[in-house]
Amino acid sequence: MTRTQPAKRRELILRSAVQQRLLEPDHAVLAGFIDLDGVLASITDLHGAFPASLNVLHTVAAKANCLVPVLEAFSRNGMGCEVASPGELAQALAAGFAPERIVYDSPSKTRAELAQALELGVAVNADNFQELERMDSILAGRASDSPIGVRINPQVGSGDIAAMSTATLTSKFGIALEDDGNRRRIVQEFQDRPWLTWLHAHVGSQGCPLELMAEGIAKTVALAEEINASLGRRQVVGIDIGGGLPVNFTSDDTAPNFDEYVECLRAYAPALFSGAYQIVTEFGRSLLAKNGFTAAYVEYTKTSGGRRIAITHAGAQVAARTVFMPDSWPIRITAHNPSGHLKEGATAPQDIAGPCCFAGDVVAQARLLPALEPGDIVTLLDTGAYYFSTPFHYNSLPDPAVYAVRTDPDGNLKFDLVRRAESIQELLDRTGAQQL
């Protein structure tokens, strides 16, 4: 795609959605859209970045967009799935992922969750020494086909967003590699457990430079080499390098891309590409964010303190990260007239506010846009991951509809319902009305 093509396609999708009344100012004021053609292109880019000679299982992080029909599109196109809760495991299975193509990561797996995963043959990454001991008791006297690994924290430091950096000195994730005695103990854990054959690390995601991520993987590969040398056998057979490729939220450019990350990994961890190790990846945001957008009607406009404010139906309930951490998660906004065409004309600073009943429910402040009016539509770009797919139920706002979009063989856009808009009765049921 050229730089202008993504914008043209989004506008075409929006205009078609309005024409088909998937967006409507009285009864369908908010919706999310996932471009499956874009998702497939991202999957192709990911597979193409890694040498075909390597044994790589690429998984999508279910947390990025846990809607089952979206996950099914990944399953249908050769991906595996990384999950981090019983709900995500159930969603992955419902989406058609074979157990052997699912990886279970979580820092708080219960005994029951571990037993289920090990019985299914799902890959499991233990988070800590106590979890390994728990698996000892579960595996006593029974076999499992699950590849089992341990997550380490390579302690390489933080990126620009502390909350998204998982390899800091005091991170809650994994076994701290550089803490006194832990390296020796990890080697011993592998010595004592022949079924322990994988290492896993995930340095972070948004805000983490490629070099920091690659440094963490390099330390993980070096540990694998050390374990195998110490044991005198090739016990560590695979390395799960996590995901975390940052996304560019400032333009339609995909930067960094998968090719750039692989080149960085080659420079920092050449042994990863030797063919000695199976590889698992767990990308999410980088596969989905730029392939989705949120559309919402403008209900009212006003001026306060000289600032124009547009009150829309998209706020914290679908953009929680941006509302609560605007400096870390700024998103682009586009303005459209009621037909979905991009608005033109002079721009002015405007706040784009949401419907939630607190003052901070603003997705963009002083954004230069053509003057918005009631009935116009705003789109929140790059929201295909972690936004409308996992709504925040503030003010008991109903979940919006989500549609998957693809181009049919005749070149026409086809919309498939992924999640229907939640009705008020369904909202009442969800909030316990039936218990009265």
VOGU-3710 file (C-alpha; in Angstrom, 3 decimals, decimal comma):
1> mtrtqpakrr> 0,000/0,000/0,000  1,072/3,576/-0,627  0,736/6,085/2,164  -2,634/7,270/0,855  -4,201/3,858/0,321  -4,969/3,034/3,993  -6,848/6,324/4,403  -8,827/5,741/1,206  -9,729/2,223/2,275  -10,863/3,365/5,728
11> elilrsavqq> -13,073/6,016/4,173  -14,532/3,467/1,755  -15,268/1,113/4,653  -16,879/3,918/6,658  -19,041/5,114/3,754  -20,173/1,549/3,050  -20,984/1,013/6,734  -23,144/4,151/6,738  -24,882/3,100/3,515  -25,649/-0,313/5,010
21> rllepdhavl> -26,845/1,322/8,261  -24,210/-0,437/10,338  -23,687/3,087/11,652  -26,848/5,069/12,239  -27,322/8,210/14,372  -30,141/6,885/16,555  -29,576/3,164/17,035  -25,988/2,390/15,970  -23,913/5,319/17,215  -20,660/3,419/17,779
31> agfidldgvl> -18,961/0,462/16,090  -15,582/-1,173/15,608  -14,191/-2,426/12,306  -11,464/-5,001/11,620  -10,027/-5,144/8,109  -9,339/-8,832/7,502  -7,499/-8,102/4,263  -5,078/-5,986/6,272  -4,767/-8,680/8,919  -3,854/-11,243/6,262
41> asitdlhgaf> -1,223/-8,870/4,857  0,266/-8,464/8,329  0,360/-12,236/8,827  2,118/-12,599/5,478  4,672/-9,954/6,451  5,373/-11,743/9,745  5,887/-15,137/8,126  8,077/-13,631/5,428  10,374/-11,922/7,921  11,676/-15,184/9,404
51> paslnvlhtv> 13,764/-17,565/7,289  11,723/-20,443/5,887  14,459/-22,845/7,001  13,609/-22,262/10,687  10,951/-24,123/12,668  8,801/-21,207/13,806  5,311/-21,178/15,289  3,865/-17,695/15,042  1,068/-17,136/17,551  -1,270/-14,196/17,955
61> aakanclvpv> -1,643/-12,814/21,465  -5,334/-13,354/22,215  -5,375/-10,414/24,622  -4,843/-8,019/21,709  -8,241/-8,867/20,234  -10,035/-11,757/21,910  -13,135/-11,750/19,696  -13,531/-15,355/18,593  -14,268/-14,704/14,891  -11,150/-12,517/14,711
71> leafsrngmg> -9,076/-15,264/16,325  -10,614/-17,759/13,886  -9,242/-15,675/11,005  -5,751/-16,128/12,442  -6,305/-19,869/12,893  -7,516/-20,159/9,317  -4,390/-18,403/8,083  -1,769/-20,599/9,711  -1,223/-18,902/13,060  -1,140/-20,298/16,577
81> cevaspgela> -2,521/-18,524/19,648  -0,961/-17,258/22,889  -3,360/-17,141/25,843  -3,061/-15,909/29,403  -6,290/-16,918/31,134  -8,892/-19,707/31,178  -11,205/-17,458/29,173  -8,619/-16,857/26,472  -7,863/-20,580/26,316  -11,567/-21,301/25,805
91> qalaagfape> -11,745/-18,596/23,120  -8,709/-20,025/21,311  -10,198/-23,518/21,292  -13,556/-22,161/20,113  -11,737/-20,340/17,296  -10,363/-23,654/16,042  -6,766/-23,586/17,214  -5,414/-27,085/17,813  -4,075/-27,474/21,382  -0,558/-28,048/20,085
101> rivydspskt> -0,689/-24,583/18,490  -1,647/-22,812/21,718  0,806/-21,366/24,254  -0,362/-20,665/27,809  1,361/-17,753/29,562  0,114/-16,312/32,847  1,824/-15,390/36,120  -1,061/-16,785/38,172  -2,067/-20,159/36,752  -4,096/-22,223/39,222
111> raelaqalel> -3,578/-25,941/39,715  -6,785/-26,590/37,772  -5,634/-24,403/34,865  -2,280/-26,152/34,703  -3,895/-29,583/34,835  -6,247/-28,699/31,969  -3,462/-27,285/29,796  -1,174/-30,246/30,415  -3,951/-32,697/29,656  -4,818/-30,914/26,404
121> gvavnadnfq> -1,205/-30,773/25,263  -1,082/-26,970/25,267  2,399/-25,483/25,605  2,931/-24,033/29,086  5,477/-21,454/30,212  5,964/-21,542/33,976  6,384/-18,124/35,516  8,312/-18,996/38,677  9,980/-21,718/40,734  6,814/-22,442/42,729
131> elermdsila> 4,879/-23,096/39,538  7,499/-25,636/38,471  7,032/-27,413/41,805  3,281/-27,375/41,275  3,760/-29,017/37,877  5,925/-31,692/39,512  2,921/-32,881/41,482  0,570/-32,707/38,493  2,945/-34,637/36,242  3,788/-37,289/38,830
141> grasdspigv> 2,767/-40,622/37,379  1,272/-39,159/34,206  2,638/-38,062/30,870  1,858/-34,901/28,950  2,466/-33,930/25,349  2,768/-30,272/26,352  6,022/-28,483/25,557  6,958/-26,970/28,920  9,194/-23,969/29,432  10,059/-21,402/32,038
151> rinpqvgsgd> 9,819/-17,663/31,634  12,857/-15,671/32,584  13,148/-11,961/33,204  16,386/-10,930/31,476  16,329/-7,657/33,456  17,467/-5,471/30,580  15,530/-2,414/31,685  12,522/-0,318/30,766  11,246/1,288/27,620  9,426/4,613/27,459
161> iaamstatlt> 6,205/3,227/28,988  6,960/1,595/32,338  3,620/-0,219/32,450  4,453/-1,992/29,173  8,021/-2,949/30,127  8,231/-6,498/31,466  11,993/-6,967/31,810  12,770/-4,375/34,458  14,771/-5,117/37,584  11,620/-5,677/39,653
171> skfgialedd> 9,125/-6,918/37,035  6,377/-9,229/38,249  6,974/-11,533/35,283  9,323/-14,490/35,100  12,367/-15,537/37,090  14,793/-12,660/37,573  17,883/-13,923/35,767  20,431/-11,669/37,434  19,179/-12,029/41,018  21,713/-13,762/43,222
181> gnrrrivqef> 21,725/-17,521/42,713  18,914/-17,635/40,155  21,044/-18,501/37,127  22,531/-21,545/38,889  19,118/-22,544/40,160  17,573/-22,340/36,686  20,252/-24,685/35,343  19,503/-27,069/38,207  15,755/-26,928/37,501  16,449/-28,176/33,982
191> qdrpwltwlh> 18,827/-30,825/35,338  16,104/-32,121/37,653  13,259/-32,020/35,117  13,836/-33,733/31,759  10,393/-32,515/30,669  11,512/-28,872/30,945  12,695/-28,066/27,418  11,858/-24,453/26,564  12,842/-20,946/27,624  10,583/-17,928/27,285
201> ahvgsqgcpl> 11,209/-14,187/27,531  9,182/-11,118/26,705  10,855/-7,760/27,232  7,831/-5,531/26,661  5,905/-3,885/23,865  4,875/-0,317/23,155  7,672/2,087/24,011  10,419/-0,552/23,911  13,161/-0,015/21,301  14,088/-2,972/19,130
211> elmaegiakt> 17,590/-3,080/20,602  16,231/-3,514/24,135  13,953/-6,331/23,021  16,758/-8,041/21,117  19,114/-7,729/24,079  16,616/-9,593/26,243  16,284/-12,374/23,684  20,076/-12,566/23,348  20,387/-13,177/27,089  17,726/-15,883/26,817
221> valaeeinas> 19,538/-17,629/23,958  22,818/-17,428/25,889  21,112/-19,054/28,878  19,825/-21,866/26,633  23,369/-22,469/25,388  24,654/-22,465/28,971  22,021/-24,958/30,140  22,706/-27,357/27,280  26,466/-27,117/27,795  26,183/-27,636/31,552
231> lgrrqvvgid> 23,916/-30,662/31,168  25,952/-32,147/28,355  22,836/-32,658/26,284  20,511/-30,621/24,111  17,670/-30,239/26,597  16,548/-26,730/25,682  15,084/-27,277/22,230  12,959/-24,176/21,846  12,868/-20,479/22,652  9,669/-18,447/22,900
241> iggglpvnft> 10,733/-14,883/22,099  7,372/-13,305/22,954  6,049/-10,453/20,858  5,985/-6,771/21,628  6,821/-5,080/18,323  5,835/-1,415/18,860  3,239/0,258/16,668  3,495/3,678/15,021  0,410/5,630/16,121  1,429/8,860/14,366
251> sddtapnfde> 0,856/7,919/10,714  -0,146/5,072/8,413  3,474/3,957/8,086  4,289/0,572/9,613  7,427/1,328/11,580  9,213/-0,574/12,871  8,302/-3,626/10,829  8,910/-7,341/11,256  11,868/-7,366/8,865  13,630/-4,695/10,913
261> yveclrayap> 13,067/-6,605/14,124  14,404/-9,844/12,658  17,530/-8,039/11,459  18,017/-6,658/14,965  17,590/-10,145/16,436  20,173/-11,491/13,977  22,668/-8,909/15,171  22,096/-9,515/18,880  21,273/-13,236/18,950  22,705/-14,985/15,873
271> alfsgayqiv> 22,411/-18,421/17,534  18,620/-18,025/17,411  18,903/-18,406/13,630  21,281/-21,373/13,669  18,468/-23,904/13,319  19,309/-25,432/16,709  16,139/-24,092/18,315  12,460/-24,122/17,556  11,005/-20,622/17,861  7,656/-19,288/19,036
281> tefgrsllak> 6,530/-15,692/18,597  3,599/-13,973/20,339  2,800/-10,789/18,428  -0,522/-9,034/18,928  -0,706/-5,258/18,612  1,613/-5,209/15,592  -0,697/-7,613/13,734  -3,966/-5,916/14,624  -3,787/-2,278/15,675  -3,403/-0,676/12,258
291> ngftaayvey> -6,001/-3,009/10,777  -8,881/-1,654/12,831  -10,674/1,591/13,604  -13,547/2,798/15,752  -16,323/5,010/14,377  -18,633/7,146/16,497  -21,226/9,815/15,895  -20,892/13,334/17,216  -23,954/13,970/19,375  -23,382/17,576/20,413
301> tktsggrria> -20,810/20,343/20,058  -20,114/23,259/22,356  -17,514/25,856/23,220  -15,988/26,119/26,688  -13,299/28,635/27,611  -12,856/29,370/23,937  -12,228/25,685/23,083  -14,534/23,754/20,768  -15,649/20,422/22,216  -17,304/17,569/20,337
311> ithagaqvaa> -19,281/15,157/22,510  -19,104/11,758/20,800  -20,068/8,196/21,648  -16,450/6,953/21,830  -14,659/7,451/25,122  -13,147/5,453/27,933  -15,452/2,504/27,302  -13,611/1,758/24,040  -10,369/3,734/24,464  -9,446/3,304/28,112
321> rtvfmpdswp> -5,687/3,433/27,558  -5,872/6,698/25,645  -8,244/8,328/28,124  -6,311/7,354/31,238  -2,774/7,593/29,786  -3,064/10,099/26,918  0,649/10,894/26,749  1,559/7,212/26,340  -1,327/6,222/24,080  -2,241/9,114/21,756
331> iritahnpsg> -4,337/8,078/18,774  -5,176/9,750/15,489  -8,667/11,108/14,859  -10,301/11,800/11,514  -13,455/13,851/10,928  -16,186/12,812/8,523  -19,542/14,162/7,426  -22,712/12,109/8,009  -22,199/10,165/4,759  -18,729/9,068/5,862
341> hlkegatapq> -16,780/11,289/3,486  -13,715/12,969/4,966  -14,527/16,506/6,083  -12,634/19,325/4,434  -12,208/22,987/5,201  -10,430/25,118/7,765  -9,258/23,355/10,888  -9,536/24,457/14,490  -8,410/22,997/17,829  -11,130/20,738/19,209
351> diagpccfag> -11,453/18,350/22,132  -12,929/14,984/21,176  -14,836/13,877/24,270  -16,639/10,666/25,095  -19,955/9,845/26,784  -18,641/8,787/30,194  -19,583/10,772/33,254  -16,157/12,026/34,351  -14,222/15,061/33,200  -11,220/13,156/31,882
361> dvvaqarllp> -13,212/11,199/29,307  -11,434/12,840/26,366  -9,719/10,883/23,586  -7,982/13,903/22,026  -7,322/17,415/23,253  -6,998/20,509/21,089  -6,809/18,356/17,978  -6,727/20,306/14,721  -9,731/19,112/12,725  -12,379/20,599/10,455
371> alepgdivtl> -15,202/22,006/12,575  -17,337/19,124/13,812  -21,118/19,359/14,011  -23,835/17,103/15,436  -24,365/14,146/13,112  -20,770/14,068/11,931  -18,649/10,962/12,496  -15,199/10,685/14,040  -12,907/7,692/13,605  -10,319/6,578/16,130
381> ldtgayyfst> -7,513/5,052/14,094  -5,181/2,132/14,864  -7,626/0,677/17,395  -7,752/-2,907/16,123  -5,984/-4,127/19,264  -6,828/-3,486/22,918  -9,611/-0,976/22,217  -13,162/-1,862/21,141  -12,479/-5,600/21,471  -12,197/-5,336/25,274
391> pfhynslpdp> -14,641/-2,631/26,381  -14,612/-0,963/29,797  -18,083/-1,113/31,349  -18,086/2,355/32,901  -21,538/3,965/33,261  -23,032/0,650/32,106  -22,538/1,635/28,486  -23,428/-1,300/26,224  -20,743/-3,035/24,193  -20,681/-1,768/20,600
401> avyavrtdpd> -21,036/-3,919/17,524  -17,854/-5,041/15,786  -17,627/-5,937/12,096  -14,986/-7,762/10,093  -14,448/-6,347/6,608  -12,999/-8,072/3,576  -13,019/-7,666/-0,168  -15,031/-10,344/-1,970  -13,964/-11,890/-5,308  -15,982/-9,251/-7,164
411> gnlkfdlvrr> -14,071/-6,438/-5,496  -16,912/-5,429/-3,186  -16,612/-4,874/0,560  -18,293/-7,524/2,648  -19,127/-6,983/6,332  -19,476/-9,883/8,746  -20,800/-9,367/12,255  -18,127/-10,289/14,808  -19,911/-9,110/17,943  -23,435/-7,796/17,924
421> aesiqelldr> -24,255/-4,609/19,777  -25,255/-5,380/23,336  -28,926/-4,756/24,040  -30,152/-3,108/27,221  -31,735/-6,411/28,250  -28,397/-8,188/27,788  -26,737/-5,462/29,836  -29,294/-5,991/32,616  -28,654/-9,732/32,523  -24,906/-9,154/32,695
431> tgaqql> -25,286/-6,898/35,720  -27,399/-9,299/37,765  -30,960/-8,142/37,118  -32,084/-11,762/36,860  -31,008/-12,364/40,464  -33,832/-10,157/41,793
//
